[in-house]
């Protein structure tokens, strides 16, 4: 399971690298693409910051319940053969 996840992330990284090389050879930059979409790098960073500011307290709050429940379920499930 973990192997497939790591392999998928690796494949996405390789595909992104290849597409980036092709776009770079065509003189296309990330900033140009963002400007064409009507965005700036500063706006993207602001959105990411807002998202993290909203998400982190909720993730921490949820983990206070989820982690102990997961541990209890893990401890009391039947052994695998």
Buried (B, 14 or more C-beta within 10 A) or exposed (E): EEEEEEEEEEEEEEEEEEEEEEBEEEEEEEEEEBEEEEEEEEEEEEEEEEEEEEEEEEEEEEEEEEEEEEEEEEEEEEEEE
